[in-house]
Amino acid sequence: MNTTRLGVIVLNTLGVTGAIVTIYTAPEKLRVYIVIGLLLTLPIIIFFEVIFFFRTRPTQPAIPVGDVRVLRAGYVVRTATEHDIVWIANLEQKWFHQDAVPKDRLIEWHKANPNAFFVIEDKAGDKVGHMDILPIRPGTLNQFLDGQITEKEILGDCLYTPSEKGAVKALYVESLIIDVPNIHHRGLALHSLLLEFNRLISEVSDPNNIETLYAMAATSQGARIISEFGFSVVKNAKERPDHHDVYAVKFATLKENIAKL
Ligand SMILES: CC(C)(COP(=O)(O)OP(=O)(O)OC[C@H]1O[C@@H](n2cnc3c(N)ncnc32)[C@H](O)[C@@H]1OP(=O)(O)O)[C@@H](O)C(=O)NCCC(=O)NCCS
C-alpha cells in the first residue's frame, strides 16, 4: 500500500470520527439537519472515494519512446531489387525533376552494386521511400566533389562492387526520399530508416573503415535534414555545374547524432 492510500484511510477515519462526535454533541434540532445532510452527501463522497481507491495504476516500466514508435510505425527497410529501381527512378523524378538520376543510370549502378539501394515499406508492404548509398571509387568521387562531373555522369564501373566492400572509405548518400505527406508518419518512417543506418552502411562497406559521408542537397528539405545531422558544406553550389551544395560529415559525428534520436 502506498503512502497516498494510507493518508486517505487516516483522513477518512478522522472525518467519520469527527462527524459522529459532532452529531452526538449537537443540539437535538441541529442533529436532525446534520444527519439529513450527511445522508444526502455521503453516497456522492463514497462514489468518488471508491473510484480514487480502486483506480488502476501502471506498474510496468514504460517502453522507450523510440521502440514504441518503431513498433507502431511498422516500417521496414530492405535492399532494393531491380524491379524496385524503376520505382525509385520515378520517385526521384517526382521529387528532383531535372536533377533526378535517369532510370538507365540507376539500373547501371544497381547492376554494379545491388547492395547500395534500399526501399522503405509500410505495414501494408507498400513502398513509401528509399535511400541510395553509393560506394564511389576515390578518383571519380574526387572529380564529383570538385564539380568536374555531375552525379549523372558517374558510371557503373566507378562504384566498388560488393566483393570490394573492404576497400570503401567514403560513401555518398545519393538520394533520400520519404514520400509520405503526413508529417508524423514521415517522421516515423525516417526514424525507422535511421535506426537501421549502421546495418545499411555495412551492406556496402565495412563501417570500421568509413571515415566520411557525403551528400548533395537537391531540395530545401534535403539541406535542412543534412545540416541537422551535422553535415557541412564542402563545395559551394556556385562552383558546381549542378548548382547544388555538396556536404560532408565525419562518420563518427553522424553516428553520434543518430544515436541522439
Ligand atoms: C528529406 C525528408 C525525408 C525529410 O523529412 P522531414 O524532416 O520530415 O521533412 P521536413 O520537415 O524537412 O519537410 C519540410 C517541408 O516539406 C514538406 N514535405 C517534406 N516531405 C514531404 C513529403 N514526402 N510529402 C509532402 N510534403 C513533404 C513538409 O510538409 C514540410 O513543409 P512545411 O515546412 O511547410 O511544413 C523529406 O523531406 C523528403 O522525403 N523530401 C522529399 C525528397 C527530398 O527533398 N530529399 C532530400 C534530397 S537531398
Ligand as a Chemical Component Dictionary entry (heavy atoms), coordinates in Angstrom:
data_LIG
# 
_chem_comp.id                   LIG 
_chem_comp.type                 NON-POLYMER 
_chem_comp.pdbx_formal_charge   0 
_chem_comp.three_letter_code    LIG 
# 
loop_
_chem_comp_atom.comp_id 
_chem_comp_atom.atom_id 
_chem_comp_atom.alt_atom_id 
_chem_comp_atom.type_symbol 
_chem_comp_atom.charge 
_chem_comp_atom.model_Cartn_x 
_chem_comp_atom.model_Cartn_y 
_chem_comp_atom.model_Cartn_z 
_chem_comp_atom.pdbx_ordinal 
LIG C1  C1  C 0 14.172 14.567 -46.727 1  
LIG C2  C2  C 0 12.927 14.180 -45.942 2  
LIG C3  C3  C 0 12.903 12.666 -45.716 3  
LIG C4  C4  C 0 12.979 14.889 -44.607 4  
LIG O1  O1  O 0 11.812 14.612 -43.903 5  
LIG P1  P1  P 0 11.258 15.640 -42.854 6  
LIG O2  O2  O 0 12.392 16.038 -41.942 7  
LIG O3  O3  O 0 10.037 15.080 -42.207 8  
LIG O4  O4  O 0 10.814 16.807 -43.807 9  
LIG P2  P2  P 0 10.748 18.325 -43.455 10 
LIG O5  O5  O 0 10.117 18.530 -42.124 11 
LIG O6  O6  O 0 12.096 18.917 -43.638 12 
LIG O7  O7  O 0 9.771  18.874 -44.563 13 
LIG C5  C5  C 0 9.842  20.195 -44.955 14 
LIG C6  C6  C 0 8.625  20.560 -45.733 15 
LIG O8  O8  O 0 8.419  19.741 -46.855 16 
LIG C7  C7  C 0 7.164  19.093 -46.797 17 
LIG N1  N1  N 0 7.404  17.682 -47.120 18 
LIG C8  C8  C 0 8.524  17.011 -46.855 19 
LIG N2  N2  N 0 8.429  15.745 -47.313 20 
LIG C9  C9  C 0 7.200  15.643 -47.848 21 
LIG C10 C10 C 0 6.507  14.591 -48.454 22 
LIG N3  N3  N 0 7.066  13.397 -48.622 23 
LIG N4  N4  N 0 5.255  14.809 -48.913 24 
LIG C11 C11 C 0 4.698  16.026 -48.742 25 
LIG N5  N5  N 0 5.306  17.075 -48.165 26 
LIG C12 C12 C 0 6.541  16.882 -47.718 27 
LIG C13 C13 C 0 6.695  19.235 -45.403 28 
LIG O9  O9  O 0 5.291  19.415 -45.364 29 
LIG C14 C14 C 0 7.394  20.468 -44.938 30 
LIG O10 O10 O 0 6.663  21.601 -45.285 31 
LIG P3  P3  P 0 6.434  22.742 -44.199 32 
LIG O11 O11 O 0 7.788  23.091 -43.638 33 
LIG O12 O12 O 0 5.797  23.819 -44.988 34 
LIG O13 O13 O 0 5.549  22.103 -43.196 35 
LIG C15 C15 C 0 11.630 14.582 -46.653 36 
LIG O14 O14 O 0 11.556 15.979 -46.614 37 
LIG C16 C16 C 0 11.546 14.135 -48.087 38 
LIG O15 O15 O 0 11.481 12.963 -48.394 39 
LIG N6  N6  N 0 11.558 15.126 -49.008 40 
LIG C17 C17 C 0 11.454 14.875 -50.423 41 
LIG C18 C18 C 0 12.780 14.462 -51.065 42 
LIG C19 C19 C 0 13.941 15.289 -50.611 43 
LIG O16 O16 O 0 13.892 16.512 -50.615 44 
LIG N7  N7  N 0 15.021 14.583 -50.266 45 
LIG C20 C20 C 0 16.267 15.185 -49.873 46 
LIG C21 C21 C 0 17.187 15.194 -51.051 47 
LIG S1  S1  S 0 18.736 15.891 -50.727 48 
# 
loop_
_chem_comp_bond.comp_id 
_chem_comp_bond.atom_id_1 
_chem_comp_bond.atom_id_2 
_chem_comp_bond.value_order 
_chem_comp_bond.pdbx_ordinal 
LIG C1  C2  SING 1  
LIG C2  C3  SING 2  
LIG C2  C4  SING 3  
LIG C2  C15 SING 4  
LIG C4  O1  SING 5  
LIG O1  P1  SING 6  
LIG P1  O2  DOUB 7  
LIG P1  O3  SING 8  
LIG P1  O4  SING 9  
LIG O4  P2  SING 10 
LIG P2  O5  DOUB 11 
LIG P2  O6  SING 12 
LIG P2  O7  SING 13 
LIG O7  C5  SING 14 
LIG C5  C6  SING 15 
LIG C6  O8  SING 16 
LIG C6  C14 SING 17 
LIG O8  C7  SING 18 
LIG C7  N1  SING 19 
LIG C7  C13 SING 20 
LIG N1  C8  SING 21 
LIG N1  C12 SING 22 
LIG C8  N2  DOUB 23 
LIG N2  C9  SING 24 
LIG C9  C10 SING 25 
LIG C9  C12 DOUB 26 
LIG C10 N3  SING 27 
LIG C10 N4  DOUB 28 
LIG N4  C11 SING 29 
LIG C11 N5  DOUB 30 
LIG N5  C12 SING 31 
LIG C13 O9  SING 32 
LIG C13 C14 SING 33 
LIG C14 O10 SING 34 
LIG O10 P3  SING 35 
LIG P3  O11 DOUB 36 
LIG P3  O12 SING 37 
LIG P3  O13 SING 38 
LIG C15 O14 SING 39 
LIG C15 C16 SING 40 
LIG C16 O15 DOUB 41 
LIG C16 N6  SING 42 
LIG N6  C17 SING 43 
LIG C17 C18 SING 44 
LIG C18 C19 SING 45 
LIG C19 O16 DOUB 46 
LIG C19 N7  SING 47 
LIG N7  C20 SING 48 
LIG C20 C21 SING 49 
LIG C21 S1  SING 50 
# 
